[in-house]
Structure formats: structure tokens, C-alpha cells
Amino acid sequence: MEIQIRVLESSDVNAVCQLIGDSFTKYEPMVNYLKVSRDDLAHWVVHAVKAFLPDQLSFVAVIPNGQPNGQPNGQPNGQIVGCLISGEYQHTPDVPFEQGAPILQLLTDLSRHLPSEIMGEKTLHTYMIAVSESCLKFGIANNLAITAMAAAKEHQYRYIIGELAAPATQHMCLNKLGFTKVHEIKYSDYPAFQQLSGSCLLAIKKL
């Protein structure tokens, strides 16, 4: 199957938000635990996608002019089957999200452990990554991350950071992409996630 990776365009925003909504409600531990609806999540996600869009460091994986079975789907730029939303750390949006308030609180607490030496440097924030359920076995997430890191390095970014919630993302970043864990917060330390096992990690990589 041919899968192309290209920079996120404004015309991709709606499809990307739908993909993130589908993926996160199934695979993102905190979103799944809180039973955040796909529509509510997508409504919030659009602010992050648009905030990072001007940086030109978000990427989509596309099957040109077709679906995984090769049938046309009416999308002139192809079917989006993966996305990585990332950009300058200082451009990270601060948008209220009522249903996901405990998630934002945990991420805020995690961000307090960023090493001081990176705060004055150009730092890429990998904010969200999602892959279509039908394409999970093709290494799309890994290729999106590698593409983003190469682009960030070309633009003289010094560091890349990410909050790693899902076990698959943690494994990819720590064991395949060379990220280093900076801090870890157990979900169960928060009342809203008392019965949720696992942890969310803050990880960084020097470019």
C-alpha cells in the first residue's frame, strides 16, 4: 500500500479532527476512562490543530485518492490515515475543555517538570498523534515522528518534547526514537483516574 507523508494543510483540519476523535476515544487512556465523546473531543482538538498549523511542523499520512481497499472516497487529496500535530512549544494552546479538565490538569502538572535548560531553546511540542484503526500495522506513527524530527532539526529546533499517555506511544518514543523519560505521573494519583492503571510520561529528545 502506498502511504505518503506531507505537511498538514488547512483543508485537512476537519478530517484530522475526526481521526483524532476516533483514535483517542478508543486508545488514549484518559480520554477513554472519562468517556469523553468523539464530538466533544474533536471540537476541542480543532483549537490545537489550528494553533500549530502556521508552524508547518504537523504532518499527515495519506493514501492517495483512495481507501485501504483502493476504492475512491471522494477526497481529492487522498484519505488521511494518520496525523501528528506538533509545533513550537510556546504555541501550545490554552483552551478550556470541560469534559477533559482532569486531563489538562495532569498535563499541566507534568509540564512543570520540563528541564529549565530547554525553556530558552527552540523546542518542538509533539501534541497529538493518531492513526486510523485499519492502518495500525504499517508503522505510520513512527514514520510521522521521524518526519517531524527531521523537519524540526532543519528549522534549527534543539529539543522535542511529548506527553506520552498510551503504552504504544511510550514504547515507540522511548525504545525506537531515542526519547528520554523526564517525569512520570501515575493516573491513579488523581481522583478522576483512581481506577486507571498506568502512567503518563514526559519525555524529551535532543535534536
Secondary structure, 3 states (H helix, E strand, C coil): CCCEEEECCHHHHHHHHHHHHHHHHHHCHHHHHHCCCHHHHHHHHHHHHHHHHHHCCCEEEEECCCCCCCCCCCCCCCEEEEEEEEEEHHHCCCCCCCCCHHHHHHHHHHHCCCCHHHCCCCEEEEEEEEECHHHHHHCHHHHHHHHHHHHHHHCCCCEEEEEECCHHHHHHHHHHCCCEEEEEEEHHHCHHHCCCCCEEEEEEEEC
